[in-house]
Amino acid sequence: MKKCIFILFLFLGIIIKNNSQEYISRQEAISDIDFFFDQAEQIHPNLYFSISKDDLDKIISKEKEKINDSISIDDFSRIMTALANLIGDGHTNVYLSSNLWRMYYEKKTQLPFEISISGDKILVKNPATLQLKDNDNILSINKIPASELLKLKKLVIGDMNSLKIKDIEKYFSFYLFMGYGFTDSISLNVIRNGKKLTKSVELSKRKKYVKRKKYSFTYISDSIGVLTINSFSGIHKKKYIHFLDSVFTDIKIKDINNLIIDVRNNGGGNSYYGALLMPYINVEKYRFNQKYFIKTSKPEKKYIRKRFVKWYLYPLYPFAYFSKMGRILLFKKNGTITELKPEDTHLKLDKNSFKGNIYILTSSNTYSAAADFVVAFKYAMRGSIIGEAIGQPYCGFIDKIPVHLPNSNLQGGVSFKKYEFIGANKDNCNQGLKPDVPIDFEEYKEKNKLNKKLIEIITNVK
């Protein structure tokens, strides 16, 4: 009987914990804000490249003033995410709380419509409810005006303002929930045919996420193969190499002339896995960047020692000085910024190296390590790029040091390295590499329609 009572109380405790908000005091919240930006000052090579220190300090002060005696971890994570994103660096951020992510998947958070953004207007698109019609102009949601809803882009992690609008359109349900926490139902004020209307719509649970394969291969015609790589993260090296071996062996046996490499949905990971593909596509030398700028800092040294130097390697620690990167990261004076000019990496071609025509599919979701691959492909002049400008700009920041906020336990990170892609200049620094053949993929959502278009392009491209 006592055992049953104990289990019952344990079960109730778990339920209460999962449904209760965690709070920190105003002092603890302010301390975490100061801690993050102190770490960012030390680590980041150019913290104020997109916003002045005065402007950032003013916004931070205003956010501090809004905090009352205490604040929930969820709300505080919203503040920290927005503040970190003011830096404008896609690799420097603070993550939203784990509780918000849990609620997003478990509760009714999905809108029964899509949106399009036209200037300062939010328009309903493809409604799945009779309450709304295409092109209804949304004035407000739950009394939040459209002008404020458009500022949800502050929750978009990325470098390029022009592409943030697309992200808001694509992930509006996500940003609306993460920004305001709306669930179950919402009330909209809209204009339809010149009339103001109030409409209430029910939200739904998020559909079960179908995990994309990290990589796959198929044929769309007798002479065109498509290699899709959706991520360069979490890849098993031996399995990946075995996959590439089998794909390019098959291409050679079937004497295929055209290969499409689809990295439209590849948000990055480890650039090494893009480099591993190069010998298979007849690239003998490549380079991602024309310059690096690496900042040495105390938090960076502390992290590297803890992460990579085991206790039994302490006696060998001084020998890291004889490594170029070891000197920069561990022995230079804190605050030093070192400029590096990378050289070409030379490769030995694979026995089944493909010498035919190659086309890379890109989009604004092509980012980080996937962007490295596209830039290296462009540098090698190996083929054509089809689609949209990539999400990663020619100049930006990468390779971050993790930052753990002590009071809220939120996780984040700060970039310590600035890069300049090959071909970067003052005019394109904030732009993504543009395609040789532009395509608006919104017009080709159906797979068969897209394949038909790609076959048409490849037939006409010389």
Secondary structure, DSSP 8 states (H G I E B T S, - for coil): -HHHHHHHHHHHHHHHHHHS--EEEHHHHHHHHHHHHHHHHHH-S-TTSSS-HHHHHHHHHHHHHH--SEEEHHHHHHHHHHHHHTT--TT-EE---HHHHHHHHHSEEE-SSEEEEETTEEEEES-SSTT--TT-EEEEETTEEHHHHGGGGGG--SS-HHHHHHHHHHTHHHHHHHHH---SEEEEEEEETTEEEEEEEE-EE--------SEEEEEEETTEEEEEE--BSS--HHHHHHHHHHHHHHHHHTT--EEEEE-TT---B-THHHHTTGGGGT--EE-SEEEEEEE--HHHHHHHHHHH--GGGGGGGGGGGGSHHHIIIIIS-TT-EEEE----EE----TT---SEEEEEE-TT--THHHHHHHHHHHTT-SEEEES--SSBSEEEEEEEEEE-TTT--EEEEEEEEEEETT--TTTTTSB---SEE--GGGG-SHHHHHHHHHHHHHH--
